Amino acid sequence: MAYNLGRELANRGHQVTILGGQGSRGPFESLALAPESWTPQLGTIDELPRQNLFLYRAYETVRRRAFDIIHDNSGLTGILIAAQARLQAPVVATLHGALRESEGDFLRTVARQVHLVAISRAQQAMVTGVEWRGVVHNAIDPAEYSPVTKPEEKENYLVSLARINPDKGQHVAIEVAKRLNVPLVLAGKVDATEQRYFEEKIKPNLNRQVTWRENVQGQEKAKLLAHAKALLFPIQWEEPFGMAMVEAMVSGTPVIASPRGAAPEIVEPGVTGFLARDADEMVAAYERLKEIDLARCAEVAAKRFGPARMADGYESIYERAIEQSRYSEQPLS
C-alpha cells in the first residue's frame, strides 16, 4: 500500500520520502531505517522492540526535516508518538487492522492531534465516536496481475486465498467445493495459534479435490487467481478490508464472499462477484457465475482499487489537513 501510494504521488509531481526498510526502492526518496537483518525477527519476541526502534528513528528523522505532511501507517504506537510529538507538519494516520472498543477509547482521545483515516466503513463501525477524516480503500497495482477474462480459458477449480484460520472460513469453502464437486485450492499459511483448526478441520479433507499450498506469492499467486473460476471468501468475522478479494477481481476472477466486514463495500453483486450468507447461498452463487462479464469485472476492480483512486483520496485528506494546520497557526485578531 505504501509503495503504490508513494509511487503514484511521486508520478504526480509530489516530493515523496518513504521511511522504511533496507531495500525499499521506487520513484521516490527512500530512507532505510530498518536493516534487512531484522526481517527474521518478525513474528518473534524481538519484533516489538525492533518496531519501537524503527518508529523512534522515523520520528527523529521527521523532526530534523521539513515536510508538508506526514503519513503514518505503523499503527497505534506510531499514532501515540505522533500525538505527543508536537510536530510542525500535520500527521495523517491510516489504521490497517481490526479495532476493539478499547482502541476506540484511545483513538477518540488523539483524533484532534492526528488525522485518522479508515480503510473501510466497516472498520469505522468497529469503534464508536471516533472523529475520522475519511475512508480510503487500499489499492493494488493491476499491472502485477494477468487477467483471464474469457470463460473458456478458466480452469476447473475454486481458490481460497487467506491465512488458514477459522475466521477465514476455509471449512465453509471445503463444504461448498464438495457440494459442487469442484476442485478447491486452499492457499495460505497456517497461523501459529490455529494449528488445531488445521489438523481437525482442514487436513482430514485434503485429497485430490481439496489441495493446500502454504506459500503462494508473486507470479504463482497471480496465475492461481487468474485461472480460477471464482475466489471463495467465506469470512466468519468483520474483516476490515480483504485484499485477496481485490486481487482476484482484477484478475478477472469473481468473488463469492460472506456479506461481513468490508465485503459489501468491495464486491459489486453481479459485476465483480456475489455476496452469500452461507454454504447454500455460495453454491447458488456459483451457478450464477456465467452472468458476470469477466472483462468488466477486471476493469471495474482495477479502477476502484487502483493506485490512482487511492492517491485521489489521500491527496484530498492531505490538503484538508494542511489547510487546517495553517488556519490553526493564524494569530487571533
ROFILO-383527 format. One record per residue: x, y, z of N, C-alpha, C in turn; residue in three letters. Coordinates in steps of 0.001 Angstrom, whole numbers, plus 500000, padded with zeros to 6 digits. Layout:
N
XYZXYZXYZALA
...
END
This chain:
333
500834498801500000500000500000500000500870501250500000MET
501878501281500881502748502452500961503531502640499665ALA
503997501543499082504743501643497829503851502179496714TYR
502665501594496558501772502029495484501363503483495644ASN
501098503891496883500716505281497126501895506209496865LEU
503069505859497384504236506697497186504587506856495722GLY
504514505776494978504830505846493549503835506717492797ARG
502555506542493102501533507338492416501680508821492729GLU
501928509159493995502100510562494370503350511150493719LEU
504430510374493669505651510854493023505429511096491540ALA
504684510202490898504384510365489476503522511594489208ASN
502824512054490229502003513261490088502797514530490382ARG
504075514373490673504918515531490886505177515891492325GLY
504662515125493266504919515385494674506307514875495054HIS
506938515537495991508197515048496553507857514102497702GLN
508174512830497532507772511789498476509013511150499089VAL
509001510997500391510053510274501108509416509107501853THR
509909507922501613509426506732502307510420506371503402ILE
509949506308504635510770505841505754510432504371505954LEU
511351503505505590511024502086505616512233501218505872GLY
512206500039505269513253499064505491514316499112504418GLY
515427498493504711516517498393503755516056497640502521GLN
516389498164501354515993497518500109514775498131499465GLY
514138499096500132512971499756499538513411500585498336SER
512683500454497242513016501177496019511754501692495354ARG
511920502780494607510794503335493880511146504709493355GLY
510210505364492668510455506705492126510298507776493203PRO
510853507522494357510757508435495487512022508289496320PHE
512240509243497216513359509113498145513022508036499174GLU
513952507147499424513729506069500385514828506093501433SER
514430506208502693515379506197503797515237504881504541LEU
516288504072504543516259502752505180516565502898506667ALA
515548502734507490515712502854508933515642501508509640LEU
515356500457508873515305499096509430516154498193508553ALA
517233497619509078518099496760508260517429495428507932PRO
517891494800506875517341493512506460517539492445507531GLU
518545492615508391518818491622509437517676491506510436SER
516790492500510454515644492436511364514525491536510841TRP
514493491312509541513366490597508935513091489239509585THR
514101488401509872513814487106510500513200487228511893PRO
513259488416512494512730488596513840511244488959513845GLN
510682489176512658509241489411512596508505488180513117LEU
507490488415513933506740487301514495507383486663515702GLY
508493487232516174509160486712517369509051487737518491THR
509597487391519658509547488317520785510385489568520533ILE
511223489534519514512060490693519197511357491695518289ASP
510181491342517778509525492232516820509158493578517440GLU
508577493573518614508116494828519213509262495805519477LEU
510376495378520112511464496345520292512054496834518979PRO
512087495982517950512566496421516647511621497475516057ARG
510326497214516184509352498187515685509484499511516427GLN
509655499446517734509776500671518519511029501462518121ASN
512136500756517879513354501438517459513165502075516088LEU
512491501359515200512216501920513877511396503203514004PHE
510348503181514829509496504353514981510258505513515617LEU
511130505194516569511954506247517166512810506903516087TYR
513463506084515275514288506627514205513451507430513210ARG
512259506925512895511404507605511920511003508990512405ALA
510566509091513654510108510395514140511260511338514452TYR
512432510798514740513607511668514853513951512251513483GLU
513799511436512438514035511922511081513031513003510719THR
511775512773511071510722513747510776510992515066511482VAL
511491515007512709511788516237513453512859517070512756ARG
513858516398512170515007517097511615514760517661510222ARG
513708517168509567513485517575508185512141518284508035ARG
512028519057506976510804519836506744509894519074505779ALA
508734518662506273507732518012505448506423518798505525PHE
505653518751504471504332519384504491503304518494505178ASP
503496517189505061502538516231505625503304514962505995ILE
502879514308507045503446513027507457502322512009507439ILE
502571510888506780501556509835506692502088508598507405HIS
501467508256508530501902507137509360501017505919509096ASP
501657504796508812500931503539508592501339502469509592ASN
501928502889510717502549501929511627501641501442512750SER
500436501991512871499533501501513900499459502395515117GLY
498940501838516214498643502639517399499891503247518034LEU
501002502519518019502218503066518627502686504305517890THR
502678504250516573503054505411515779502119506580516015GLY
500830506286516163499853507343516418500104507979517778ILE
500447507161518764500765507689520093501938508656520018LEU
502996508257519321504167509123519185503794510412518466ILE
503035510276517368502650511449516600501816512424517424ALA
500920511887518260500039512741519060500815513521520101ALA
501950512979520562502740513620521598503917514426521051GLN
504214514283519774505457514833519225505423516334518993ALA
504219516907518860504090518338518602504925518739517372ARG
504696518053516280505437518304515050504885519526514335LEU
505718520117513482505279521281512721504286520887511631GLN
504477519713511042503600519253509963502475518386510516ALA
501291518456509915500191517595510364500476516130510047PRO
499913515247510869500103513806510700498784513159510306VAL
498798512439509215497681511594508784498055510153509128VAL
497155509421509735497451508041510128496360507112509627ALA
496775506077508918495840505065508430495877503856509350THR
494714503415509776494591502178510567494370501026509593LEU
495108499946509767495067498864508782494466497559509301HIS
494084497503510555493577496237511069492231496384511749GLY
491790495292512348490552495311513118490749496166514369ALA
489656496739514852489723497627516015488792497138517112LEU
489267497249518352488448496937519516487992498237520171ARG
486950498149520984486422499359521609487451500018522526GLU
488321499203523150489374499789523974490313500642523125SER
490560500215521899491371501011520990490605502249520530GLU
489283502108520471488459503257520146488588504359521182GLY
488705503978522461488910504978523514490174505789523237ASP
491224505111522840492485505771522523492329506676521308PHE
491706506161520254491560506933519025490701508174519230LEU
489673508054520036488838509230520330489661510318521027ARG
490620509902521835491429510852522593492424511596521715THR
492979510908520705494053511515519907493569512067518567VAL
492282511960518287491768512310516958491937513778516604ALA
492122514638517605492342516051517305493797516338516973ARG
494701515485517435496124515673517156496567514964515880GLN
495854513911515504496217513102514348494984512943513458VAL
495175513068512153494076512934511194493909511450510867HIS
492882510839511416492704509391511308491946509016510037LEU
492449507994509358491837507505508123491553506016508272VAL
490378505603507849489986504193507874490115503602506479ALA
490300502290506414490397501620505118489044501116504632ILE
488016501255505467486661500875505056485665501443506044SER
484424501541505606483354501951506526483124500871507571ARG
483357499631507179483217498522508133484212498669509273ALA
485432499095508963486420499314510013485978500439510936GLN
485455501502510369484959502617511181483891502143512169GLN
483049501230511724481930500768512544482372499915513721ALA
483639499498513727484123498674514835484260499464516127MET
484398500783516009484519501638517184483548502807517027VAL
483129503370518136482132504430518087482733505763518514THR
482172506825517957482519508166518406483880508673517999GLY
484567507993517069485895508429516638485742509464515523VAL
486514510521515586486492511554514552487415511137513408GLU
486822510544512384487585510104511221487656511233510203TRP
488768511313509482488916512344508442488600511799507058ARG
488339510507506986487967509943505696488128508441505651GLY
487645507856504565487812506433504265488502506331502914VAL
489604505621502867490308505392501604490610503902501507VAL
490038503262500506490297501834500311491741501604499892HIS
492316500507500342493652500121499903493644499801498413ASN
494829499835497815494924499617496373496010498604496053ALA
495876498009494891496917497148494339497297497704492966ILE
498405497241492440498828497639491104498309496606490111ASP
497294496953489307496733495971488365497770495408487396PRO
498851496162487151499864495697486205500595494457486698ALA
500501494174487989501168492997488537500344491723488351GLU
499171491861487750498278490713487567498000490507486080TYR
497690489290485718497441488933484321496030488388484197SER
495047489257483961493658488821483956493365487766482897PRO
492551486806483280491987485841482338490498486149482273VAL
490060486686481133488697487220481053487800486478480066THR
488269485345479565487434484513478710487065483247479485LYS
485773482997479656485345481837480455485981480524480000PRO
486167480373478698486712479110478191488186478928478558GLU
488848480013478982490250479916479381490424479680480883GLU
489324479731481614489394479428483042489585477924483240LYS
490197477561484353490362476147484687489324475739485721GLU
489120474459485845488044473953486683488483473823488141ASN
488587474972488824488862474940490256488445476260490899TYR
488210476184492181487957477346493018489201477600493866LEU
489343478826494355490502479142495173490065479900496419VAL
490756479644497513490604480404498751491988480894499127SER
492170482221499107493476482814499392493399483563500714LEU
493933482945501764493869483551503101494660482687504073ALA
495041483300505185495645482519506262494670481420506693ARG
495191480254507024494332479167507481493914479481508916ILE
492668479852509054492180480396510316490659480278510317ASN
490029479887511422488569479748511415487843481034511046PRO
488441482190511314487825483452510906487728483575509392ASP
488657482926508691488658482982507226487697481970506602LYS
487272480993507392486206480093506962486578479058505929GLY
487808478551505970488170477526504985487292476280505094GLN
486781475992506292485903474818506436484619474997505623HIS
484158476244505502482978476508504675483324476360503200VAL
484493476864502811484927476727501415485016475261501016ALA
485514474427501924485607472993501642484216472395501453ILE
483277472783502308481910472268502172481306472658500831GLU
481511473914500421480970474385499148481577473602497989VAL
482884473431497992483553472717496912483069471274496814ALA
482887470633497961482417469251497952481006469154497390LYS
480162470078497765478786470035497261478724470309495773ARG
479645471119495268479685471412493836480476470373493056LEU
481242469557493785482155468586493158483144469298492233ASN
483695470403492751484667471209492013485958471239492821VAL
487111471082492189488383471165492922488557472513493623PRO
489200472474494779489436473676495575490911473745495953LEU
491513474918495743492891475157496176492849476104497369VAL
493353475639498506493495476480499691494920477027499688LEU
495057478342499572496378478962499513496556479868500720ALA
497505479544501568497740480386502732498478479631503830GLY
499235480364504596499975479752505691499038479475506863LYS
499457478584507739498690478258508936499146479163510069VAL
498203479908510655498545480718511816499115479820512912ASP
500136480315513589500763479516514646499768479128515730ALA
498784479984515973497790479720517014496628478876516512THR
496633478541515232495488477823514652495870476451514121GLU
496910475873514686497336474554514238496245473502514477GLN
495531473655515589494462472687515882493349472758514846ARG
492987473967514441491965474138513397492416473439512119TYR
493671473619511755494182472983510548494135471456510673PHE
494582470942511821494652469492511996493262468854512022GLU
492287469567512592490950468973512769489995469265511614GLU
490070470469511032489072470886510044489577470887508601LYS
490879471020508438491419471160507085492146469904506625ILE
493127469483507392493978468368506969493204467096506623LYS
492174466687507411491435465464507061490709465554505722PRO
490509466768505199489781466955503946490698467128502739ASN
492008467122502975492934467284501862493013465994501064LEU
492821466114499766492844464965498870493046465492497453ASN
492682464716496461492843465173495084491934466352494762ARG
490795466434495447489873467534495178490256468792495945GLN
490621468655497205490976469798498044492481469754498297VAL
493194470734497773494647470785497935495036472056498677THR
496221472003499273496703473137500080498081473559499609TRP
498252474867499373499550475446499048499889476470500136ARG
500973476205500831501266477001502026501805478387501713GLU
502650478497500734503325479774500485503191480132499010ASN
502169480910498687501906481292497303502112482795497169VAL
502961483207496241503220484630496061503696484899494643GLN
503832486182494318504355486581493023503550486051491851GLY
504264485613490815503616485140489603502790483882489845GLN
503221483057490790502448481853491106501064482238491631GLU
501029483233492502499743483697493030498889484325491934LYS
499509485158491107498768485819490034498134484800489094ALA
498885483764488745498360482732487850497253481932488525LYS
497461481601489788496457480831490530495122481576490570LEU
495176482877490848493952483669490915493305483826489542LEU
494113484114488538493568484426487219492849483248486577ALA
493329482034486817492750480877486131491629480208486916HIS
491350480666488129490267480077488919488909480536488398ALA
487912479719488615486549480114488248486005481169489200LYS
486418481075490469485965482054491454486841481958492694ALA
486878483053493446487508483057494759486421482910495808LEU
486576481927496682485653481777497807486214482556498989LEU
485385483401499589485832484246500699484768484194501807PHE
484619483021502431483541482821503416483932483274504818PRO
484314484528504974484809485018506260483741484876507345ILE
484222484612508555483360484400509702483517485526510728GLN
484071486666510292484250487804511191484150489094510380TRP
484192490212511082484019491505510416485366492002509900GLU
485825491420508817487140491773508278487138493212507765GLU
488155494020508182488125495442507828488432495744506368PRO
489015494816505638489187495033504195489093493707503464PHE
490219493092503127490199491830502382490848491981501025GLY
492173492158501021492907492409499783492792491268498784MET
492620490037499271492524488897498361491351489055497402ALA
490261489655497877489111489872497001489481490786495841MET
490206491853496132490613492788495089491564492117494109VAL
492515491350494637493474490668493776492766489715492815GLU
491746489030493302491004488114492433490228488882491368ALA
489538489929491768488684490664490833489490491306489712MET
490673491890490027491485492487488959492065491412488060VAL
492036490163488504492500489036487696491391488471486816SER
490222489111486859489089488615486094488407487432486744GLY
488594487274488047488009486151488780486986486669489773THR
485710486329489604484671486810490515484874486285491933PRO
484320487014492879484432486665494290483063486263494823VAL
483032485174495558481832484764496290482171484906497762ILE
481596485921498406482019486290499752480856486378500719ALA
481153486122501984480178486373503043479977487877503162SER
478741488327503384478471489767503464478827490336504826PRO
480075490149505227480530490623506526481717491564506339ARG
481971492377507346483079493304507267482954494210506061GLY
484071494381505349484100495286504207483658494637502905ALA
483325493350502926482967492661501681481860493372500904ALA
480776493866501569479752494578500801480245495872500157PRO
481342496443500670481927497633500048482794497276498856GLU
483313496071498848484287495672497833483642494929496676ILE
482732494018496975482110493193495940480844493872495420VAL
480767494040494110479558494556493471478784493366492905GLU
477670492990493551476928491809493115476551491871491633PRO
476861490798490936476550490717489524477590491361488623GLY
478548492096489212479591492767488438480958492154488736VAL
481312492093490009482610491517490398482449490274491265THR
481227489838491478481004488641492280479631488635492904GLY
479492487877493988478220487768494698478473487707496200PHE
477503488159496972477521488030498417476604486881498806LEU
477085486024499696476327484825500066476493484572501556ALA
475386484378502247475416484299503707475900482954504233ARG
475740481889503469476120480568503964476486479675502792ASP
476770478413503104477183477479502058476105477302500998ALA
474831477272501407473746477129500437473764478263499421ASP
473915479486499922473903480637499013475166480691498171GLU
476273480191498694477505480159497896477387479153496756MET
476768478025497015476522477048495950475636477672494881VAL
474610478391495299473715479046494338474443480139493562ALA
475327480870494241476081481924493568477006481346492507ALA
477587480206492783478480479565491809477727479290490507TYR
476479478892490636475681478581489447475367479840488644GLU
475582481007489209475278482269488515476530482947487960ARG
477683482311488082478925482944487633478895483324486158LEU
478147482566485358478087482863483918477442484215483637LYS
476755484791484634476140486103484454477168487234484469GLU
478363486965484957479356488016485136480256488146483913ILE
480396489377483433481312489707482350482705489817482969ASP
483570488863482683484864488795483353485761489987483014LEU
485682490462481777486483491629481395486032492857482163ALA
484738493013482316484224494156483078484568494025484552ARG
484550492795485070484948492541486453486352493081486701CYS
487298492714485833488680493168485981488794494676485822ALA
488066495233484863488136496668484586487595497485485750GLU
486449497098486276485830497820487385486716497755488628VAL
487245496576488918488100496416490095489376497240489978ALA
489986497234488790491227497997488594490983499487488781ALA
489832499966488369489519501388488519489212501742489964LYS
488438500906490639488023501205492009489151501025493018ARG
490047500063492740491075499723493725492489499867493172PHE
492652500763492202493969501043491665494639502193492406GLY
495940502385492218496664503447492919496116504841492680PRO
495571505102491494495063506449491206493912506813492130ALA
492974505884492323491840506159493201492311506355494639ARG
493242505529495101493755505677496453494469507016496624MET
495285507394495647496007508665495733495048509844495720ALA
493978509759494934492967510826494938492427511030496348ASP
492110509925497019491547510005498359492520510629499347GLY
493771510203499294494741510735500249495145512170499930TYR
495210512513498663495505513909498313494480514847498939GLU
493229514453498849492168515275499420492331515420500933SER
492658514330501598492839514366503059494075515178503419ILE
495163515006502669496371515793502920496073517291502811TYR
495370517665501749495086519086501519494265519677502660GLU
493274518939503119492443519441504223493258519550505503ARG
494144518549505741494969518574506951495926519766506935ALA
496535520029505787497461521154505673496716522476505844ILE
495560522576505220494774523803505337494347524046506777GLU
493918522996507447493510523137508849494698523540509711GLN
495876522966509422497064523308510184497436524783510010SER
497348525269508793497653526668508529496659527587509222ARG
495400527197509190494357528014509809494568528107511315TYR
494955526957511929495131526934513383496343527742513829SER
497294527953512882498500528698513242498311530202513116GLU
497218530640512481496991532068512293496699532725513641GLN
497333533886513913497074534575515191495678535144515225PRO
495109535160516445493781535737516613493866537235516465LEU
492908537818515742492903539261515550492169539950516690SER
END
